[in-house]
Amino acid sequence: MIFAFKKIFITGIIVIASLIVTSSPMLAATPTPVPDEATPSGLLDKLKKIEVLKDKIATKVAELRKSEKGAVGGKIKTLSDKSITLTTRIGEKSLTYSDDTTFFTLDGATRNQLDVRKLKVDDTISAIGYFEDSGTLIAKYVYSQTPLLFLSGKISNIEKSNYTVTIKDAQGETLADIETYSQMFLIDPMKGLVKGGFSKLAVGSSIHALATPNSKEVNRVSIRRLITLVSILPQETGSLVSSPSATVSPKITPKSNTSTPSAIPTKKP
């Protein structure tokens, strides 16, 4: 009987325990906090930003592809606010400029910044930038160029100490400075056009030159390029060929066939 009682007691405990387990709620593990970027909403925001950036890059690339780098040059025909019309060798060209456009003046090899307000009609300029679909150039850089002068005459004087030559033509004399950027050529009767130098210039030689006027002194220019014509150019050693001279034959005195009789000795008795 005691054994039966123990069995009933143990069975009751098991039943009660099972009821407690099944009726009590399951305790879930507390989730670890995750940064906002990993949440679906944060990831979506990041993807949206990437798409916007891609669209901007694509738009910029498309704009650059549509734009064509180019340059125009000529004389200013009209000037207006942010716009210039040029007369070029192929017709009229228009360009626009903005506050970001940089203006320069070129004086030989020297480049200085220029105030756009100093530009005037008939000035010669060159502009670099991008062409619009309409053909108008959006100028990035504008260069004002001093018009070149053409001189043709003879060298009347050379000053070796300050690298100047005086060019005389029908209008008078012009003092010309030989600069470091000056290009000089000679006409060689044997080789044609050859590179020259200041030491090759000679008084009396014919000269043709392109030059820029001196802004501070009248009748003075800076040589950009010159060609000088000389009558005699130094020859290289061993290149001279002596001209044949007349052959002088030695004078031969003909011998007489008649021998001169020798003196016959007189026989003394």
Sequence and secondary structure as in RCSB ss.txt:
>XXXX:A:sequence
MIFAFKKIFITGIIVIASLIVTSSPMLAATPTPVPDEATPSGLLDKLKKIEVLKDKIATKVAELRKSEKGAVGGK
IKTLSDKSITLTTRIGEKSLTYSDDTTFFTLDGATRNQLDVRKLKVDDTISAIGYFEDSGTLIAKYVYSQTPLLF
LSGKISNIEKSNYTVTIKDAQGETLADIETYSQMFLIDPMKGLVKGGFSKLAVGSSIHALATPNSKEVNRVSIRR
LITLVSILPQETGSLVSSPSATVSPKITPKSNTSTPSAIPTKKP
>XXXX:A:secstr
 HHHHHHHHHHHHHHHHHHHHHHS           GGGSHHHHHHHHHHHHHHHHHHHHHHHHHHH EEEEEEEE
EEEEETTEEEEEETTEEEEEE  TT EEEEEETTEEEE  GGG  TT EEEEEEEE TTS EEEEEEEEE   EE
EEEEEEEEETTTTEEEEEETTEEEEEE  TT EEEEEETTTEEEE  GGG  TT EEEEEEEE SSSTTEEEEEE
EEEE S     TT                  SS           
